[in-house]
Amino acid sequence: MMKKLLLLLSISILNINPSIGEQNLLQRVKNNPNEAIKLCSKLREFNSKGISASDEKAIKHVAAKKGFNPTNAEIYSIYAIGLHCPEVI
């Protein structure tokens, strides 16, 4: 019983952390518009080669450049696109 409770608590805590991270990523985009605009330029370059911003290649680029895991790289890209380059696909 105690092991099940501990497991449930651990899972609950892990489920809370991503939303906190997402808020920080949004703040990073808002607080560093030049950084986001620079990313938009790279994403436009990917688009010109037929690569979408959600493609694995683009996500890996953002992850490597920013030091994010792939999930956070994709979230960061979405926020940057939404705020600074909505024409990027």
Helices and strands as residue ranges (DSSP letters): H 2-31, H 33-48, H 56-66, H 70-84
